[in-house]
């Protein structure tokens, strides 16, 4: 394996993982700051979730446009733009003077930071040996829990000592990676050849032509429901622990960080099993259903700090760890010419819409029915439905070149 990966492939993976991790850290900071923002701006739970929802809608619309540029202009240039814009916009959160300013900054940073999802996925898909492509696409998703774990460390320190505004200045730590990407990442050959062969006028409607439309709609719908559940769980979890479980900011920040660190094992297992033992489609279904089960255990059964930590960690392994195989599947089942656009539309755009709907609807349910019932219904049910939709996707054998995957799905 090392003989095939050494040199540029492994270098590209490390750089993409670092960039993806810091992007997720930047985006995760907001979740930890929600209780303090509510207090500072005098917002209800559903009020702050309305800001979150509006920001995700804005970010989702912008990210599809940015991904189209990545297919038209190249991966590398948009990769650097993502790092620059995300770092600056996240840092500016600390200067927000009202809810409207905060919504605009949050939406713009979601688009800029979220662009790392399709861009890094496209680079790994187009540069890695076929036998290990899915494995390392899965490993790349470890950047998500790592980012949340890093954000929790910043939050545990800064929120206990300073205002929430100081927390967002940590977004600037991503800036040096712009230089790293410029020096160490090249434009993928497949991407350059696709632009030369088909021109640079990539259109969104190419995702809805015959033979592609079904997978576009299925992946978008499944991802929307999954992220409805994910965002409804993760963005409300600090408030759940603070209000329902009476934990201090330091306690819930460390618990979430530790739980996400434990969850990394689930990402690794999902990537390995999806590559060598089961198809990625089947692994996604299994992980999603187990995650839905553990979420219900977390809400209905776990009571002590130790029980919540253990249950949250196991839930993270399956619920959040399923992203490792979903990401790899999505990255390989669309033509190179529209890969970044497809990943942004079926991945990032669905993520932003699900993130807009999930926290808001779950917060309204919590306010109406209480934490246990509202949280259970508005997170657990959408997650179960997402698992059902993934069953309708076409299984694809691992180890195929991306061009072979296109031919398999076309038959």
MOWOZI-V442392 format. One record per residue. N is the residue number from 0. RES is the residue in three letters. BURIAL is I if it has 16 or more other C-alpha atoms within 10 Angstrom, else O. Layout:
BEGIN
N,RES,BURIAL ; N,RES,BURIAL
END
This chain:
BEGIN
0,UNK,O ; 1,UNK,O ; 2,UNK,O ; 3,UNK,O ; 4,UNK,O ; 5,UNK,O ; 6,UNK,O ; 7,UNK,O ; 8,UNK,I ; 9,UNK,I ; 10,UNK,O ; 11,UNK,I ; 12,UNK,I ; 13,UNK,O ; 14,UNK,I ; 15,UNK,I ; 16,UNK,I ; 17,UNK,I ; 18,UNK,I ; 19,UNK,I ; 20,UNK,I ; 21,UNK,I ; 22,UNK,I ; 23,UNK,I ; 24,UNK,I ; 25,UNK,I ; 26,UNK,I ; 27,UNK,I ; 28,UNK,I ; 29,UNK,I ; 30,UNK,I ; 31,UNK,I ; 32,UNK,I ; 33,UNK,I ; 34,UNK,I ; 35,UNK,I ; 36,UNK,I ; 37,UNK,O ; 38,UNK,O ; 39,UNK,O ; 40,UNK,O ; 41,UNK,O ; 42,UNK,I ; 43,UNK,O ; 44,UNK,I ; 45,UNK,I ; 46,UNK,I ; 47,UNK,I ; 48,UNK,I ; 49,UNK,I ; 50,UNK,I ; 51,UNK,I ; 52,UNK,I ; 53,UNK,I ; 54,UNK,I ; 55,UNK,I ; 56,UNK,I ; 57,UNK,I ; 58,UNK,I ; 59,UNK,I ; 60,UNK,I ; 61,UNK,I ; 62,UNK,I ; 63,UNK,I ; 64,UNK,I ; 65,UNK,I ; 66,UNK,I ; 67,UNK,I ; 68,UNK,I ; 69,UNK,I ; 70,UNK,I ; 71,UNK,I ; 72,UNK,I ; 73,UNK,I ; 74,UNK,I ; 75,UNK,I ; 76,UNK,I ; 77,UNK,I ; 78,UNK,I ; 79,UNK,I ; 80,UNK,I ; 81,UNK,I ; 82,UNK,I ; 83,UNK,I ; 84,UNK,I ; 85,UNK,I ; 86,UNK,I ; 87,UNK,I ; 88,UNK,I ; 89,UNK,I ; 90,UNK,I ; 91,UNK,I ; 92,UNK,I ; 93,UNK,I ; 94,UNK,O ; 95,UNK,O ; 96,UNK,O ; 97,UNK,O ; 98,UNK,I ; 99,UNK,O ; 100,UNK,O ; 101,UNK,I ; 102,UNK,I ; 103,UNK,I ; 104,UNK,I ; 105,UNK,I ; 106,UNK,I ; 107,UNK,I ; 108,UNK,I ; 109,UNK,I ; 110,UNK,I ; 111,UNK,I ; 112,UNK,I ; 113,UNK,I ; 114,UNK,I ; 115,UNK,I ; 116,UNK,I ; 117,UNK,I ; 118,UNK,I ; 119,UNK,I ; 120,UNK,I ; 121,UNK,I ; 122,UNK,I ; 123,UNK,I ; 124,UNK,I ; 125,UNK,I ; 126,UNK,I ; 127,UNK,I ; 128,UNK,I ; 129,UNK,I ; 130,UNK,I ; 131,UNK,I ; 132,UNK,I ; 133,UNK,I ; 134,UNK,I ; 135,UNK,I ; 136,UNK,I ; 137,UNK,I ; 138,UNK,I ; 139,UNK,I ; 140,UNK,I ; 141,UNK,I ; 142,UNK,I ; 143,UNK,I ; 144,UNK,I ; 145,UNK,I ; 146,UNK,I ; 147,UNK,I ; 148,UNK,I ; 149,UNK,I ; 150,UNK,I ; 151,UNK,I ; 152,UNK,I ; 153,UNK,I ; 154,UNK,I ; 155,UNK,I ; 156,UNK,O ; 157,UNK,I ; 158,UNK,I ; 159,UNK,O ; 160,UNK,O ; 161,UNK,O ; 162,UNK,O ; 163,UNK,I ; 164,UNK,I ; 165,UNK,I ; 166,UNK,I ; 167,UNK,I ; 168,UNK,I ; 169,UNK,I ; 170,UNK,I ; 171,UNK,I ; 172,UNK,O ; 173,UNK,I ; 174,UNK,I ; 175,UNK,O ; 176,UNK,I ; 177,UNK,I ; 178,UNK,O ; 179,UNK,O ; 180,UNK,I ; 181,UNK,O ; 182,UNK,O ; 183,UNK,O ; 184,UNK,I ; 185,UNK,I ; 186,UNK,O ; 187,UNK,I ; 188,UNK,O ; 189,UNK,I ; 190,UNK,I ; 191,UNK,I ; 192,UNK,O ; 193,UNK,I ; 194,UNK,I ; 195,UNK,O ; 196,UNK,O ; 197,UNK,O ; 198,UNK,O ; 199,UNK,I ; 200,UNK,O ; 201,UNK,I ; 202,UNK,O ; 203,UNK,O ; 204,UNK,O ; 205,UNK,O ; 206,UNK,I ; 207,UNK,O ; 208,UNK,O ; 209,UNK,O ; 210,UNK,O ; 211,UNK,I ; 212,UNK,O ; 213,UNK,O ; 214,UNK,I ; 215,UNK,I ; 216,UNK,O ; 217,UNK,I ; 218,UNK,I ; 219,UNK,I ; 220,UNK,I ; 221,UNK,I ; 222,UNK,I ; 223,UNK,I ; 224,UNK,I ; 225,UNK,I ; 226,UNK,I ; 227,UNK,I ; 228,UNK,I ; 229,UNK,I ; 230,UNK,I ; 231,UNK,I ; 232,UNK,I ; 233,UNK,I ; 234,UNK,I ; 235,UNK,I ; 236,UNK,I ; 237,UNK,I ; 238,UNK,I ; 239,UNK,I ; 240,UNK,I ; 241,UNK,I ; 242,UNK,O ; 243,UNK,O ; 244,UNK,O ; 245,UNK,O ; 246,UNK,I ; 247,UNK,O ; 248,UNK,I ; 249,UNK,I ; 250,UNK,O ; 251,UNK,I ; 252,UNK,I ; 253,UNK,I ; 254,UNK,I ; 255,UNK,I ; 256,UNK,I ; 257,UNK,I ; 258,UNK,I ; 259,UNK,I ; 260,UNK,I ; 261,UNK,I ; 262,UNK,I ; 263,UNK,I ; 264,UNK,I ; 265,UNK,I ; 266,UNK,I ; 267,UNK,I ; 268,UNK,I ; 269,UNK,I ; 270,UNK,I ; 271,UNK,I ; 272,UNK,I ; 273,UNK,I ; 274,UNK,I ; 275,UNK,I ; 276,UNK,O ; 277,UNK,I ; 278,UNK,I ; 279,UNK,I ; 280,UNK,I ; 281,UNK,I ; 282,UNK,I ; 283,UNK,I ; 284,UNK,I ; 285,UNK,I ; 286,UNK,I ; 287,UNK,I ; 288,UNK,I ; 289,UNK,I ; 290,UNK,I ; 291,UNK,I ; 292,UNK,I ; 293,UNK,I ; 294,UNK,I ; 295,UNK,I ; 296,UNK,I ; 297,UNK,I ; 298,UNK,I ; 299,UNK,O ; 300,UNK,O ; 301,UNK,I ; 302,UNK,O ; 303,UNK,O ; 304,UNK,O ; 305,UNK,O ; 306,UNK,O ; 307,UNK,I ; 308,UNK,I ; 309,UNK,I ; 310,UNK,I ; 311,UNK,I ; 312,UNK,I ; 313,UNK,I ; 314,UNK,I ; 315,UNK,I ; 316,UNK,I ; 317,UNK,I ; 318,UNK,I ; 319,UNK,I ; 320,UNK,I ; 321,UNK,I ; 322,UNK,I ; 323,UNK,I ; 324,UNK,I ; 325,UNK,I ; 326,UNK,I ; 327,UNK,I ; 328,UNK,I ; 329,UNK,I ; 330,UNK,I ; 331,UNK,I ; 332,UNK,I ; 333,UNK,I ; 334,UNK,I ; 335,UNK,I ; 336,UNK,I ; 337,UNK,I ; 338,UNK,I ; 339,UNK,I ; 340,UNK,I ; 341,UNK,I ; 342,UNK,I ; 343,UNK,I ; 344,UNK,I ; 345,UNK,I ; 346,UNK,I ; 347,UNK,I ; 348,UNK,I ; 349,UNK,I ; 350,UNK,I ; 351,UNK,I ; 352,UNK,I ; 353,UNK,I ; 354,UNK,I ; 355,UNK,I ; 356,UNK,I ; 357,UNK,I ; 358,UNK,I ; 359,UNK,I ; 360,UNK,I ; 361,UNK,I ; 362,UNK,I ; 363,UNK,I ; 364,UNK,I ; 365,UNK,I ; 366,UNK,O ; 367,UNK,O ; 368,UNK,O ; 369,UNK,O ; 370,UNK,I ; 371,UNK,I ; 372,UNK,O ; 373,UNK,I ; 374,UNK,I ; 375,UNK,I ; 376,UNK,I ; 377,UNK,I ; 378,UNK,I ; 379,UNK,I ; 380,UNK,I ; 381,UNK,I ; 382,UNK,I ; 383,UNK,I ; 384,UNK,I ; 385,UNK,I ; 386,UNK,I ; 387,UNK,O ; 388,UNK,I ; 389,UNK,I ; 390,UNK,I ; 391,UNK,O ; 392,UNK,O ; 393,UNK,I ; 394,UNK,O ; 395,UNK,I ; 396,UNK,O ; 397,UNK,I ; 398,UNK,I ; 399,UNK,I ; 400,UNK,I ; 401,UNK,I ; 402,UNK,O ; 403,UNK,O ; 404,UNK,I ; 405,UNK,I ; 406,UNK,O ; 407,UNK,O ; 408,UNK,O ; 409,UNK,O ; 410,UNK,O
END
